[in-house]
Amino acid sequence: MSQKTLNRRYWVIFGSVGVVAIVAVIAVWVLMVSPQTLTICPSGCAFSQIQPAIDAARSGSTLQIQSGTYQENLSITKPIQLIGQSATLQGQITISKTENVSITTLTIRGPVRIEESKKITLEYNTISESPTEGITIIKSEGVVLHQNTVAGNGGDGVRIEGSRVEIHHNIIGGNKGYGISADSASQLSGEDNRSGYRVPQDFQTIQGAIDAWDTGMGINGLGDVSENVPKELLTGGGVIFVAPGVYKEPLTIREKTIRIRGAERESVIIDGTGLGDVDGITIRGTAKVFLENLTVRNFRDDGIDAEGKIELTLRNVILEGNGSTGAEIAHTNVAVWITKSVIRNNRTYGLWALSAQNIVECRDTIVADNTRDFGGLSDSAAAEIAQKCQ
């Protein structure tokens, strides 16, 4: 074999080895920089906390946060996706000087702060119990808030400074400041943000809406926007709004501040026919409940049964045809305000209370045609309430 042929084979072999080495190096490099999918869970996963997984993740990675409660503060400074799977974070999230971050289906008990960042998406999250604002957005653009619940925070629900933000289909209610506030340097767009729920559009049943009602909704700056926010960007009045219909369901309200408003009392009917030995609306624990434009009828037990430390307001409500009492006020700590209502044709009592002091106000209200209009009261106390109601 000639020297020329040997040289040619040498270079072919050398070139092949070089190509393989280069391919291997590229493969290793791609592996080292390509996005990952990391799983976080309280035990049995590579990560039991979220921040260490963020620190370890490469840009563009997805973090799947499994069911559990995580007590930590998060700092995000790289492109990353957080996806909650029945997971709760008790702490704050800060997204700073980065882009392409998304947080989805996470329950956050604390504030979210976005600053000097681009293309940030918060979607299907619940953000509540922050001592200050729920979401703060500063000097950022391309921020999208979609179908989040922002409720019961100590400041504004969403505060925006010098940023461009899209706000679509969120529930923003019960925050102690504005629902949405923004400065004049911000640009906002969006639609159908509400400070309440609609039945049957958002929930098929009233109880479903009650169960979903988050901490703090129904109080303070409901539906409010600051002067630089279009008024139509947030609507809804901080209520569960019930469309006309007959709703055959008993309702239970526990430990909530809540407002339920029907379209009109003659057409929004909570009916107990055939439901067995149950109350129409049971209220327990520490609660503030406002009921308006409803009829509660035909329950075998009470129309309303309130027991606990409760403030109950009935406005334009009909309680009729119930098997026991129209409204039973069964605790000394229950305070009731009744206006423009009707309590009639209930088979035991119309209104049962421990004392006249339970009924703080009763005006423009008819209590009549019950087997006995007032129960649990002395004749003088019953006469006092009857006089108030006229």
Secondary structure, 3 states (H helix, E strand, C coil): CCHHHHHHHHHHHHHHHHHHHHHHHHHHHHHHHCCCEEEECCCCCCECCHHHHHHHCCCCEEEEECCEEEECCEEECCCEEEEEEEEEEECCEEEECCEEEEEEEEEEECCEEEECCEEEEEECCEEECCCCCCEEEECCEEEEEECCEEECCCCCCEEEECCEEEEECCEEECCCCCCEEECCCCEEEEECEECCEEECCCCCCHHHHHHHCCCCCCCCCCCCECCCCCHHHEECCCCEEECCEEECCCEEEECCEEEEEECCCCCEEEECCCCCCCCCEEEEEEEEEEEEEEEEECCCCCCEEEEEEEEEEEEEEEEECCCCEEEEECCCCEEEEEECCEEECCCCEEEEECCHHHEEEEECCEEECCCEEEECCCHHHHHHHHHHHC
